[in-house]
Amino acid sequence: MLDRAIARHGYEIFYNNNKIGKVTSGGISPTRGDNIGMGYIKNLDNLSVGSTIQIMIREKLHNAEIVKRPFVMKRNKNN
């Protein structure tokens, strides 16, 4: 999420005012401190990592960015 809103299960995902999917899970990341979420979206040619999408939260669209998983870099004692 690009603002303070939190994406939750079942919220709709939009791109250019068109519904393209739904959020499957979301919340506050304990390691990053950011609001994160995952969802399923239609496979559109103009969407990729770094694209801005919108999440409908309480009748208002909030911006979010598509990022590559994993959200957090893996840390081991050996690294």
Sequence and secondary structure as in RCSB ss.txt:
>XXXX:A:sequence
MLDRAIARHGYEIFYNNNKIGKVTSGGISPTRGDNIGMGYIKNLDNLSVGSTIQIMIREKLHNAEIVKRPFVMKR
NKNN
>XXXX:A:secstr
  SS    TT EEEETTEEEEEEEEEEE TTT SEEEEEEE   TT  TT EEEEEETTEEEEEE   S SS   
 TT 
